[in-house]
Amino acid sequence: MKAPYRKGLTAAALATTVAVSGCQTTGDTQDQAAGAGIGALVGAGIGALVTGDARGAAAGAAIGGALGWSVVALNQYQSRQVRSSAADSRVYGLSKPVERTQVKIRRGSNSPRTVGRGQSVDLVTDYSVMLPPSVSRTSVTESWTLKKDGRSVARLPAKTSTRSAGGWAAQAEITIPSDVPPGTYVIEHRVKAGSSYDTDESTFVVRG
């Protein structure tokens, strides 16, 4: 019983050493490619430590691959007004002014819908900001969360800016880490202003 345990411990220690070394020596761009591999190594070490065999290492590697999402970054972010307040009201049938600040996501989307590891996914959140007559601008926070099988795998950095009333589109891209598990992923788009918030979802598939 002691030999498998020591073997697993050695694998876990080696994986941890590689992970720490990688974090110290790679730059921001390299981290996205290396982070997933590091996660797989750490996972393999954990699996071997727990079960003491190759099957445990393989299972651990699959779990560790999800750690690759921890290095995913939000790139090419930009946000612009796409509809005036009057146009927004006409499009969405807002017949009278609101009494308090409100935000509403009109559509959360992404492209492409199927992607390979190392490729990029573009995110777009189209939303409306509705303000009382006495308020000209408000602080709005845009954020995105990646989920798989109902669990969060990554929370992208939130963006907070001052917005006037009308329709806005927040756009950004993410690069799929090189060693994450294949399957269907959900992007939760979220917008918040004061006590008002709204969410929407879009999906993409990472090829095996």
N, C-alpha and C positions, 0 to 999 in steps of 0.2 A: 504493500500500500504506500510505502514511503517513496519509492522510486518514481511512480507516475506523478505524485504530488510535486516532487522536486523538479521533474521535467516540465510540468505546467508552470511552476514558479519561475523557472529559467526563461521560458517563452514569454511570460507576462513581463518579466523584468526587461528582457531584450526589447520587446515592443514598446515599453514605456520609455526606454533609453532612446530608441529611434525617434519616438514622437517628440521628446524634449529637444533632441538635437535638431530635428526638422524645424521646430518652431523657432529655434535660435538662429538658424542659418538661411532660411528661405525668405524671400521678399513677398510682398502682397500678391503679385501675380502668380508666383510659384506656389504660394500657400494653397490656392484653390485646387491645383492639380495634386499637390502632395498631401493635403489634409485628408482626403478620402482614403488614400493608401495607408496613411498613418492610422486612421480609424480602424481600417481592416486589420492591421498588424496588432493594434491594441486589443481588438475584439478577439483575434485568434489566440492571443496570449491568455485572455480571460477565459475563453472556452477551454483551452488546454488545462488551465489551472483548476477549473471546476470539475472537469470530467476526466482529465488525465489521458485523453486519447485524441486521435486525429479527427474523429467525428466532432468532438467538442470544439476543436480548433476551427473546423469548417463552419460550425454553427456560430461560433463567436465572431468569425470574420464577417459573416453576413450581418450580424448585429453591429459590429464595428464599422461596417461600410456606411451605415446611416450617420455615423459621426462625421463623415465627409461633408455633410450639409452644414456643419458648424462653421465652415470657412466660406460659405457662399456669401457673395457681396452684391450690393445693389449698384449697378453701373448705369452710366448714361442717363441719370435722372433729369427730368425736366417737367415742368408743369406750366400750363398756359390756359388762359380763359378762352373758351370755345363758343360761348353764348353770352349775350348781354342779359341783364336781369329781365328786361322786357321780353326778349326772345325766349328765355327759359320759361317765363310765365305762360307765353303763348303755346309753346311746345307741350308743356305738362299741365296745362289747364289750371294755373294758379289764379283764381279770380279775385282774391283779396289779400292784403298784406298779412304777414304772420305777426304774432305778438311776441315771439321770442326767436332767437337764432335757431335755425334748423339746417341740417345737412341730409342729403338723400343721394345714395349711389344709384345712378341710372343704369350703369352697366359696368361690370368688372370682366375683363377679357384677357386672353393671352394668345400668342402665336409664336411658333407653330403649335399644333396640338400633339404632335409626336416628335420626339427629339432624341438624339443620341448623346451619350456622355461626352463632355467637352464642348457641346454646342450651346447656343444661347436661346433663351426664351424671353420674348418681349411682353411686358405687363402694361396694361392700360386700365386706369380707373376713371370713368366718366361720372362726375357727380355735380350736384347742384348745391349752392349756398343760398339760403333764404334768410334775409335780415329784416328786423323791424324797421319802420321808417326813420326812427331816431338813431339807427346804427349804420355807419357807412362801411366798416370793415371789421373782420373778426379773425382770430387765430384758428387755423385749421391744421389738424394733424392727420397725415396719410400714413398708413402702415400696411404691411403684407405679412402673412404667416403661411408657411408651407406645411402641408399635412399629408400623411399617408396612413391609410387604414384607421382613420379617426384620431391619429395622434400627431402632435406638432413635431416637425423635424427641424424647422428653422424659423426664426423670427428675424425678418429683415429690418435694418435700421429705419426708424420712423422719420418722416420729414414734416416739419412744422413751419408754416408760413402764414402771412397775413393775406386774407382773401376778401374781395368785395363780392357783392351779390351777383349771381349768375351761374353759368355752367363752366366747369373746369375739367381738364383732363390731365391726370398725372401719368407720366410714362417713364419706364425704366426697363432694364434688362438684367437677367441673372445668367450666369454660366453654370451649366450642370457639372458638378464635380465628376472626376474621372472614374470613381469607383463607388457609386451609390447603387443601392438595390434597384432593379428594374420594376416597373409597375406604374400604376396610376397615382398621380399626385394632385392634391387640391390646393389652390391658391385662395386664401381668404383675404379679400380686399376690405380694408376698414378705413373709414373717415370719421373724425370726431371734431366737434366744435362745442366747447363748453360742456353742457350735459347732454347734448344731442349727438348721436352717432348712428352709423348705418354700416352694414356689411353685405358683401356679395361674394360669390364663389365662381371660379373657373377652374378648368382641369387641363392637365397635359400628361402624356405617357412617356416614360423613359424606356427606350428599347433595351431588351436584354442582350 
